[in-house]
Amino acid sequence: MKMSSMSVLRSMAVIFTTLMFIAGSAVAGNVVDPCGLLSKADIQAVLGQTVGDGKLTGSGVASAGAPCQYTVGTGGVFSILIKTAAPGETPQKVMDEMKKRNIPVSETKGVGDRSFFSSPGYGMVQLNTFKAGKYLVVTLLVPGKSEKDQKAAASSLMTKALAKI
């Protein structure tokens, strides 16, 4: 199914909003600018496509911050969100809530303290990672890239971002 860039952005906004409601509100603490975690060059090197400037979007819940979103090639999107994990917010709790909403999840090893992929649809891949009290979400939707390739890219980019927190 081919979607316009605007439809993809709207879908991502809904997914991010849902994620943040699932996760709960953020805890006050060290706020990290998600646009400062990765450079365009970092993203381009991993994805092998041109990447636009990162921009904070208004699609996150205000108390949780906003994701930084980049355009990728023609019609692709990459975004990263970072927030302080709320009290009681755990990877298992987030995975269970996603499963209740019929969003497929699968754990992955070697990234952060605990990570899992979610597949919200439309060919989108999300890597959810908890590390040292932070909760990060990398979202990729790159037309022409397989799910396997997007997962590998998401892992690589998440690892680079984690090095800065």
C-alpha positions in Angstrom: 0.0 0.0 0.0 1.5 3.3 -1.0 0.9 6.3 1.3 1.5 10.0 0.8 4.1 11.6 3.1 1.4 13.5 4.8 -0.5 10.3 5.5 2.6 8.8 6.9 3.2 11.8 9.2 -0.4 11.7 10.4 0.0 7.9 11.1 3.2 8.5 13.0 1.6 11.3 15.1 -1.2 8.9 16.1 1.3 6.2 16.9 3.5 8.5 19.0 0.5 9.9 20.9 -0.8 6.4 21.6 2.7 5.3 22.8 2.9 8.2 25.2 -0.5 7.6 26.6 0.4 3.9 27.0 3.7 5.0 28.7 2.2 7.6 31.0 3.4 11.0 31.7 7.1 12.0 32.0 8.9 12.6 35.2 10.7 15.9 35.7 14.4 15.5 35.3 17.2 15.9 32.8 15.6 16.9 29.5 17.5 15.8 26.5 16.9 17.4 23.0 16.1 14.4 20.7 17.4 16.4 17.7 20.8 16.6 19.4 21.2 12.8 19.7 22.0 12.1 16.0 23.3 14.1 13.1 21.9 14.1 9.6 25.3 12.5 8.6 24.8 9.7 11.2 21.3 8.9 9.8 22.4 9.2 6.1 25.4 6.9 6.7 23.2 4.2 8.2 20.2 4.5 5.8 22.1 5.3 2.6 19.6 8.0 1.6 19.4 11.8 1.8 18.0 13.0 5.1 16.4 16.4 5.8 17.0 18.5 8.9 15.5 17.2 12.1 12.5 19.1 13.5 10.7 18.7 16.8 7.1 17.8 16.1 4.0 18.5 18.1 2.8 15.0 18.0 4.1 13.9 21.4 2.3 14.4 24.7 3.4 17.8 26.0 4.6 16.4 29.3 6.7 13.7 27.6 8.4 16.0 25.1 8.3 15.8 21.3 10.0 13.5 18.9 12.6 14.8 16.5 11.5 13.9 12.9 13.6 13.7 9.7 12.5 13.1 6.1 14.4 10.3 4.4 14.7 10.1 0.6 11.4 10.6 -1.1 8.6 9.6 1.2 10.5 8.1 4.1 10.5 9.2 7.7 12.9 8.7 10.7 12.2 10.0 14.2 13.6 9.7 17.7 11.9 10.4 21.0 13.6 10.4 24.4 11.9 10.9 27.8 12.4 10.0 31.4 10.6 6.8 32.2 7.7 7.4 34.5 7.5 5.6 37.9 6.4 2.0 37.2 7.0 2.3 33.5 8.8 -0.8 32.4 9.5 -2.5 29.1 7.2 -5.3 30.0 4.4 -3.0 30.9 4.8 -1.1 27.6 5.0 -4.4 25.6 1.9 -5.7 27.3 -0.1 -2.6 26.5 1.0 -2.8 22.9 0.0 -6.4 22.7 -3.4 -5.5 24.0 -3.7 -3.1 21.1 -2.7 -5.9 18.7 0.7 -4.2 17.9 3.3 -7.0 17.3 6.4 -6.8 19.6 9.6 -8.8 19.7 12.5 -8.4 22.1 16.0 -7.7 20.9 19.3 -8.0 22.8 22.4 -5.8 23.0 20.7 -2.4 22.8 20.3 -0.4 26.1 19.2 -2.1 29.3 16.2 -3.7 27.6 14.8 -3.2 24.1 12.0 -4.4 21.9 10.7 -3.8 18.4 7.1 -3.0 17.6 5.5 -3.1 14.2 2.5 -0.6 14.2 1.8 -1.1 10.5 2.2 0.6 7.2 5.8 -0.9 7.0 6.9 1.1 10.0 9.4 -0.3 12.5 9.9 1.1 16.0 12.7 0.2 18.4 11.8 0.9 22.0 14.7 1.1 24.4 15.1 1.6 28.1 18.4 2.8 29.5 19.4 4.3 32.8 15.9 5.7 33.6 15.3 6.9 30.0 12.9 5.6 27.4 13.8 6.1 23.8 11.8 5.3 20.7 13.3 5.2 17.2 10.7 5.0 14.3 11.6 4.2 10.7 9.5 4.1 7.7 11.7 3.9 4.6 10.0 2.8 1.4 12.0 0.1 -0.4 13.8 -1.1 2.7 12.8 -4.5 4.1 11.7 -4.9 7.7 15.0 -6.7 8.5 17.0 -3.8 7.0 15.0 -1.2 8.9 15.5 -3.1 12.2 19.2 -3.3 11.6 19.3 0.5 10.9 17.1 1.2 13.9 19.5 -0.8 16.1 22.5 1.0 14.7 21.0 4.5 15.2 19.7 3.7 18.7 23.2 2.5 19.7 24.6 5.8 18.4 22.0 7.8 20.3 22.5 5.9 23.5 26.1 6.8 23.5 25.1 10.4 24.1 23.0 9.9 27.2 
